[in-house]
């Protein structure tokens, strides 16, 4: 479907607004985790177990959202999830006032379910807008999410500093964001209508739409990359403030400030992410990002002084900025399967949410929490290794330059062609990280 330029521009702004809202939601809870830990009377490991219910809620959403988008449309799902978010976030606040771990776990389940549902819908709409614009703008949408994170952290840090209880903080934010989200929904969605023909109710019922995409090798590899990205971002959002409080004896507001530096670094890179990816290519960008994350995390874990923590957070944020946008953009290369593949790839984020907080939280009961975060560095190695999976087209692990040489060798004729083909085979092995070829694959007209 072709849309007028003015309509696409409006949708672009609307999607940015919803991404901002989702980021604000996430930061609202993250900014008060030290206070939540105190009010619920739990240790780091116990908090991780309570957060597991949130990951389970997101997992349930991931398994049904691909089908639900086809059955009900993104417009309807964005509305339903907004009301669910309102109730669930408010309930999280009530749980802290009552000191109820059971209510916190249940509310966290539905917060994550609502967030994951909206996240799949808005990323599908972002991919639709990107195709309509005709150039890579996905990093800008994720920059909008990061701006929301920064805004929510700033509000959370200020309210923590002045002593506002989480119950009032969360309820007020939930009401404000619900009204805003419903008001921009119509602008953000280009179409959003149901596509019942794409809702396959075969074996597994509503789970089939996402499950079919797991058979695609490229989708699985992209999912693993997004898994590592979710671990990197999640570790920062869930544990930075608490780690600073525990390791350096600072207040919750100071911990939020350091996480804010992480988010601002992400925003900066994400906003300029499209020209960066166009220049370097998806593959090289992912690998540089992995190195930056590993450097920042290592510095954060082992620095003997608080003065170096800001530098660590900046490096960590710079490296974390583009992996998720690249992953979702790569998953959406084929518009016919964009929603289901985004759902499938997003499920890897959910798996990261299920596993990584548990690992980090329980390690944090044994060693210093900031040292426990080093487990995330393993994910950066995975991302670095599998980076070629995000190429827009062609063999996943073969150099385009080597393929071009092979074609030239065939054109030379039988005698010269044999020698040329041998050279191409050698190049195929030695040029696995060819930046020029990757940049070609990441040109804007192909996402």
N, C-alpha and C positions, 0 to 999 in steps of 0.2 A: 504494500500500500504506500502511495506517495503522499506526503504531507507538505503543506505550504511552509515556506521558510519561517514565517512568523510563528506558526504553530510549533515547529520544531524548537525554535528559540525559547518559547514559553515552557515547553516540556523540559528543555535543558535546565532552566532555572527551577522548575518544580521538582525535578529529581534531585538537584543540589539541595533544595530545602528539606526534602524528606531524608536525605543522607545526613544532613545536619541534625535533624530531629533524632534519628537513631543514634548518632554519636553522643548527643546530649543525654539521652536515656542511659547509655552504657556508662558514661562518666558519672552520672548521678549516684549510682550504687558504688562504683569503684572508689570514688572520692571519700567515701565514709567507711571503708572496710575496717580500718583500725577501731573506729567507734563501734561498729557492728560487732566486731570480735569481743570487745569489752562488754557491751550490753548483753550479748548472748552468753557470755562466760565460757568461751571455747578457746582451745589452742589452735595453732596453725593447722595441724593435721585434721582436727575436728571441723574447722572451717572449710577445709578442702572437701571433706565428706559431705557437708551441707551443700557446697557448690556443685557437687556431683548431680544433684537433682535438677539443677539448671541445665547441665549438659544433657541429661536425659530428655528434658523438655525440648531442647533444640534438636536432638536426634529424632524424636517423634515428628517434629515439624518437617525436618528434612525429608523424611521418608514419604510424607504425604503431599508436600507442597507442589512437586512437579505435576502430580495428577490434579491437585486442586486448582492450580493455575489454568490448566486446560478445561477443567469442569466448570469453574466459577468465574475465572478471569482475574487479572491482577487488581482491577479497580475494586471489586468486591472484597477481595482478601485484604487489601490495604485498609479498608474501612473496618472490617471485623477485627483485625489485629490491633487497630488503634484503641478500640474499646477494651479489648483484653489487656492491653498494656496499662491502661488507666487503672483497672481494678487490681492487677497483679503488683504493680509498683507501689500502689497505696498499701496493699497488704504486707509488702516487705517492710514498709515503715511501721505499720502496726505491730509486726512481729518483734521489732526491736524495742518498742515501748513496753510490750508484754514480756519480753525476754523469752519468747517461745521459739525454740529451735524447730519444732514441727511445722508451725505456721510459716517460718522463714523458708524451710525446704519446699513446702507446697507452693508458696508464692513465687519462689525462685524458678520452679518448674514452669509456671505459666508465663513469667517474665521472659524466659528464654524461648518458650514456644512462640510467643507473640513476636519477639525480636527476629527469630529465624524465619518465620513466615514472611514478615515484612521485608527482611533482607533479601530473600530470594526474589520477591516481587519487584523490589526497587532495582535490583541488579539486572533483572530481565528487561525492565523498562530502560535502564541506562544503556544496555546493549542495543536496544531498539533505537534510541536517540543517537547513539554513536554511528549506527549504520545510516541513519537518515542524514546526519551531518556529513558523513563521508571521510572522516579523519578520526584519529585516536583521541578520545576525550575521556575515556574511562578513568585515568588517574585523577582528573578534575573532580569526578563524582566522589571518589574515595577521599579526595582532599576535603570535600564538603563534610564527609563523615568525621574527618580528623578535626576540622574546625568546630564541629559540634562537640567532640571530645574536649577540646581545649576550653570551649565556653562552659561546658558542664563542670569541668574541673575547677575553673576559676570561681564559679558560683559555689560549688561544694566546699572549696578551700575557705572562701569568705564566710559562708554560713557556719562552717566548723569553727572558725576563729572567733565568731561572735557568740557561739554556743547554742545555735539552733538545733533542736533534736531532729534526728533523721525522719521521724514520723511526719513532722510538719514540712520538712524539706521535700521528701519524696511525694507527698500528696499534692503539694502546690505545683511541683514540676510536672507531675503526671497530668493534672488538669489542664495546665497551660499548653503542654505539648499535644494533647489530644485535640484540643480546639484548633491549633495551628495545623496539625496534620490533616484533619478533615477538610480544612479550608483550601489546602494546596493540592489535594489529591486529584481533583478534576483537571487541573492544569498540568500536573506531572505525567499523567497517563495518556499516551498518544492514542491507544486503542483500548486495551485492557478488557476486551470482551471475551466471553468464554469461547473455547474451541473444543466442543464435545467430541468431535471426530478424533482428536488427538489424545483423549482420555481413555486409555486402554484398561478395561476392567478385568483383564485375564487373571491367571493364577497369581494370587497375592493381592488382588483387588487394587486399591489405590496406591500400593507400593510399587506397582509394576512400572510406572512411568519413569521413575528414577532408576529402578533396578536394571532396566535394559541398558542404560548408559554405562553401567559398570563393566559391561562386556567389551567396551571400547578401550583398547590399551592406552591410547593417548589420554583419554579422560581420567583413567586411573593414575597415570604418571602426573598429570596436572593436579589431581587431587592430593597426591603425596606432597607436591610442592606447596600447595595451599595449606596442607596440614602443618608443615613447618612454619609457614607464615603466621598461622593462627596461634601456634605455640609461642612464637616470638612476641606477637602483639599481646596475646593473653597474659603472658608472664609479666610484661610491663604493666598492664592495666590492673591485674589482680594483686601483684605482690610488691611493686616498687615502693608504694607509700609505707606499707607495713615493714618492709625490709629496712628502709631508712629509719623508721621509728625504732626498730629493734637494734640495728647495728650502730647507730650514731646518737641515740637518745633524743631525737628531734620530735616535734609535734606532728600531728596529722596534717596540718596545713603546710608544713615544710615538705613533708613527703609528697603531698599533692603538687607542690610547686616543681619538684624534680620530675614527676611524671608529666607535668605540663610542658617542660622543656622537651621531653621525648615527643609529645604530640605536636608541638610547634615545628619541630624538625621534620616530622612526617608531613605536615601540611605543606611546608615549603617545597619539599621534593615532589609531592604528589601534584601540586598545582602546576609545576613545570615538568611533570613527568612525561607528557606526550613528546616534546622535542628531545628529551633525554633518550627515550626509547627509540625514537626515529633515528637518532644519531648513532646510538650504540647497538641497537637491536635488542630484542627481548632477552636473548640468551646471555649476552655480555652484561646487561643490566642486572639480571638475576644474580650472576656470579659476583659482581662488584658488591651488590647488596649483602650477599652472604658474608663476605669478608668484613664489611663494616659492622654487621651485627655481632660477629664473633669477637671483633676487637672491642666494641663497646661493652658487651656483656662481661668479657674477661676483666676489663678495667673496673667495672662496677663491682664485680665479685671480690676483687683482691686489693683495691685501693686502700691504703692505710689512712687516708685523710678525706674528710668530707669535701674539700676543695676540688678534688678531681671528679666527683660524682657528676657535676653538670656536663663535663666533657664526655663522660661515659654515656650519659643519657642522650646527648646530641648524636653521637656516633651510632648508638643503638637505634634511635629514631630515623636517622638518615637511611640506614640499612633496611629498616622494616617497611619503608614507605611504599615501594612499588611492587612487591611480590604478589600481594592480593589483587591489585588491579590487573596486573599482567595475567594472573591465573584466570580471573573471571573473563577477561577479554579473550584469552585463548580458548576457553570453554565455549564462548559464544561465537566462534568463527563461522559456524554453520547456523544461520538464523532459523532453520527448520527445527533444530533440536536445542535451541539456546536455553529455554526455560528448564527443560529436563536435565540438561547437562550442568547448568548452573546449580540446580538442586543436588545433583550427584556430587559435584565438586564441593559444594557447601557442606555436604555430609561429612567430608573429611575434616572440615573445620570443627564440626560437632564432635567427631571422634577425638580430636585434639583437646576439645573442651572436657571430654569425659576422662581422658587419661592424664594429661599434663598437670592439671591442678592437683590431682591425687599424688602424682610422683613428686612434684615440687613441694607440696604441703607436708607430706610425710617425711621427705628428706629434711625439710625445715625444722622438724622436731628432733633431728639427729645432729645436723650441722647448722651453721649460721644460714639463715634464709637466703641471703644474697649469694652465698656460695652454692646453695642448692639450685639456683637459677642457671648454673653452668650446664645443666643437663640439656638446656635448650640449644647449646652450641652444636650438639649432635645433629639437630635439625638443619642447621646451616650447611653442614657437610652434605646432607641429603639433597637440599635445594641446589647446591653447587653442582652436584653430580648429575642430577636429572634435568638440568636447565634446558637442554635441547628439546624437551617435550613440548615447550610452548611455541615452537616455530609454527608459523601460520600454515605451512604446507610442506610437502616433501617428506623424505625419510627422516625419522626422528634422530638418528645417530649417525648421519652421513653428511659430509661437507658438500655444500652446493658447488664450491669451487672444484672439488675432486670430480663431481659428476660432470661439470662442464668440460674438464680436461678429458674425461673418458669419451664424451661425445665428439670432441675434437679429434681424439685419437682414431675413432672409428671412421671419421671423415677423411683421414689421411690415406687410407688404403690398407691393405693386408699387412705389408711388411712394416711400415712405420707405425701402423695402428697397434700392432702387438706391443711394441716398445712403449708407445704412448699409454696404452691401457695399463701396463705394469707400473708406470710412473703414477698414474691416477690412483691405482690401488694403494700405493705407498702414501700418497697424499691423503687418501681417505682415512688412513689411520692417524697420520701426524697432524692433520688440520682439523681435529674435532671441534676446536673452539674458534673457528674462523669468524672474526667479528664482522668483517665486511659482508659475508654471506648472511649472517644473522640480521644485520641491519637491513639488508634487502628484503628479508622475510618479514620484517616488522614495519614496512612502509605503510603510511596511513591508509591507503586505499584498500589494504587487506587486514587491517586491525592489528 
